[in-house]
Amino acid sequence: MCCRLRPGLWRRLSQSPLYRRFEEGINGVIKVRAEFYSRLKEIVGASTLELSVPENATVADLFAHLQETYPQLQDFERSTLFGIGVDFVDRNHKLNDGDTVAIMPPVQGG
């Protein structure tokens, strides 16, 4: 399920660092899909989001933008795992047009 921005989020979105880079026209724009799992899906209220981000944006830029829009994600700053395709990636990984970024809390259980 993909969702669109809810009314009232535009103000917070327009203040995010990622949006400012986009608005300044530093680079072109690429589209990525963010997939959320477990508790993160509950916080965002959707399993996937389609986002436009500037070229040369990194996973860290994407997550910072999401934290601006969904402040509860800040609680997972140090423990969140990211994957693209079948590989885990670090926060400095450069995003490419069409990437699907899996955003996951750490695995729990016993």
C-alpha positions in Angstrom: 0.0 0.0 0.0 1.4 3.4 -1.0 0.2 6.6 0.6 0.2 10.2 -0.3 1.2 13.0 2.1 -1.4 13.7 4.6 -2.8 17.3 4.9 -0.7 19.3 7.4 2.6 17.6 6.7 3.6 20.1 4.0 4.9 22.6 6.5 7.2 20.1 8.2 8.2 18.6 4.8 9.2 22.0 3.4 11.6 22.5 6.4 13.5 19.3 6.0 17.1 19.4 4.8 16.3 17.0 1.9 13.5 19.2 0.7 15.7 22.3 0.9 18.3 20.6 -1.3 15.6 19.6 -3.7 14.1 23.2 -3.8 17.5 24.7 -4.3 17.9 22.7 -7.5 21.3 21.5 -6.6 20.9 18.4 -8.7 18.3 16.5 -10.7 15.6 14.4 -9.0 15.3 10.7 -8.7 12.4 8.6 -7.4 12.8 6.0 -4.7 10.5 3.8 -2.7 10.8 3.3 1.0 9.5 0.1 2.5 8.8 0.0 6.3 8.7 -3.1 8.5 7.5 -3.9 12.0 7.1 -0.9 14.4 8.4 1.5 11.7 5.4 0.7 9.5 3.1 1.5 12.4 4.8 4.9 13.0 4.6 5.9 9.3 1.1 4.5 8.8 2.0 2.8 5.5 4.1 -0.1 4.4 5.6 1.9 1.4 6.1 5.5 0.4 7.1 6.8 -3.0 9.5 9.8 -2.6 11.3 12.2 -5.0 14.8 13.0 -3.7 17.7 14.9 -5.2 20.4 13.1 -7.2 23.3 12.1 -5.0 21.0 11.8 -1.9 22.2 9.1 0.5 20.3 6.7 2.7 21.2 9.1 5.6 19.5 12.0 3.7 16.4 9.9 3.1 16.2 8.8 6.8 16.7 12.4 8.0 13.9 13.5 5.8 11.6 10.8 7.1 12.5 11.7 10.7 11.5 15.3 10.0 8.1 14.1 8.7 7.7 11.3 11.3 9.5 12.5 14.5 9.0 9.1 16.3 11.5 7.6 13.9 14.2 9.5 15.8 13.8 6.9 18.5 15.3 4.4 16.0 18.2 6.5 14.8 21.0 4.3 16.0 19.4 0.9 15.5 17.7 1.0 12.1 18.9 -1.3 9.3 18.7 -0.4 5.6 18.7 -2.7 2.6 18.6 -2.3 -1.1 17.9 -5.4 -3.1 19.3 -8.4 -1.2 22.1 -6.4 0.5 22.3 -4.4 3.6 23.7 -0.9 3.0 25.2 1.7 5.2 23.9 5.3 5.6 26.4 6.7 3.2 25.1 4.6 0.3 24.1 6.8 -2.6 20.6 6.3 -3.8 19.8 5.6 -7.5 16.6 6.3 -9.4 14.1 3.4 -8.8 15.8 2.1 -5.7 13.6 0.4 -3.1 15.0 1.0 0.3 13.9 -1.4 3.0 13.9 0.3 6.4 13.9 -2.1 9.3 14.2 -2.0 13.1 16.7 -4.5 14.6 15.5 -8.1 14.7 14.1 -9.0 18.1 12.9 -12.2 19.7 14.3 -15.4 21.0 
